[in-house]
């Protein structure tokens, strides 16, 4: 688990008011100190190092957090498992099914053993034998630490092993019951709301828990493909021309913009985000080819995608919706074109220049090219950066970015956390890692003299929830969602 901090701090004072969530992380990362809260004079200025660090950690661990990116399926869909396609198995191995399974495959687990590990046909307690040979190689990675923290926090098991696997399975079964999303996220994780990019086919998910699982409107199918049936059928519009497709896109914004927190595209998995402003008359002939299912060249396809991307972005901007774009690292294994990813930050800067009224949220810090993205956030007023997923890709790099951002770019352009998970349970562990990394980064800024302790503590509420509440208009969206026609 995380390395011990350099300074000795009093856990007793730090844990007071933080609760079990903060206690779990501090227990992993902090050394004992003989000092207690009573022995530290709060009236001293400047505060003793232990006292100051504890105050800062308490602020970070107790402040509500807005989660700006998830792929969570609906709770009722999760409870239907394993019939749901995003739920390969209904046991403790489900926590390993997103991201950590890639580390296992890269570490040498065979595809056959991987499939058996996530199979509903294998007894849960027998799955440890499949995991055990590879667990020592991956247990220290960010993906694994999020799962280990979730197991500790939700099931009370400090270490996964052959001796504890039954207890982990029992904890899984006792946790996975009606109402557990709110308990896991809000009560345990201190997360006030999540922003979900639905992966089950709907461009906008009409959630049964709309103010907890707030939704992005997916625009990727509006321009990539495009996915005509997916979008045109609900709109009731027959598409015979590019103008018709524009009407379809407009219908989705008219219907859902008041409920959506943002629009989202993960098209960077297919291409660079170098979308040029292409006029409709140049895109129309290509769109006609797509409708007729004629062959389209790569150059033509880019021309059409670029035009439709900006059409969707301009619609989002007109409806005051931020534009979330995937940048950087790819999920999965053995296919990432790293050379292309290097261009993402430069292309992000060009998007900001071409769409000065749009507000772009560049996700995942463009890892591993986060220094370049930091320059974009500093230079462009319409560029924001989201650390979603980053804390488990590389916790050290995420902390480095967080610290550098505060010294380089305005603090209101930073969103510190998004779990980016399909299963809800690891979100708890990921959030703990994010809080720990932020606390470390802020303390380093204090310790190095860049910030006073009070300045660091004052940054905590706006960064953990204030920025997201403002940019995504969460108060307004909550009121709209409370009156949504599908929940009344």
Secondary structure, DSSP 8 states (H G I E B T S, - for coil): -----SS---HHHHHTTTHHHHHHHHHHH----S--GGGS-TT-SS--HHHHHHHHHHHHHHS-EEEEEE----HHHHTTTTSSTT-S-SSGGGGGTTTHHHHHHHHT--HHHHHHHT-TTS-GGGHHHHHHHHHHHHTTSHHHHHHHHHHHHHH--SS-STTTHHHHHHHHHHHSSTTHHHIIIIIIT-EEEEEE---SS-SS---TTTTTEEEEEE-HHHHSS--HHHHHHHHT----SHHHHHHHHHHHHHHHTTT-SEEEE-GGGTS-S------HHHHHHHHHHHHTT----HHHHHHHHHHHHHHHHHHHHHTT-EEEEE-S--SSSS---HHHHTTHHHHHHHHHHHTTTS-EEEEGGGTT-HHHHHHHHHH-TTEEEE-TTHHHH-HHHHHHHHHHHHHHS-GGGEE------SSSHHHHHHHHHHHHHHHHHHHHHHHTTSS-HHHHHHHHHIIIIIHHHHHTTHHHHHHHHHT-TTT-
